[in-house]
Amino acid sequence: MEITDTKVVNSDNTNDGTAGDIFLLCSNRLTGVLEDEAIRDILCRDEVLEEKKQALIDESLKNGSRDNITVVLINSNFPHQKWDSHIEKS
């Protein structure tokens, strides 16, 4: 899932990153009850990651999720780069 200024989209490109990107890893207990726009609005708030994470969980519970909500937020602080994910054999 990739969140842009206007929408949330699924992304299969895992090699690009820009400083300030927030990566969301979550269970379907979150995405199954919250609309993409609600997730985007929370992630775009001027809050620390812990507050955003808790807001996502709280909104998910308010909208009918019952338990086992998993949310991991990662704030990237790296310059635009390609991640090299190969393994060198010696």
Secondary structure, 3 states (H helix, E strand, C coil): CEECCCCEECCCCCCEECCCCEEEEECHHHHCCCCHHHHHHHHCCCCCHHHHHHHHHHHHHHCCCCCCCCEEEEECCCCCEECCCCCCCC
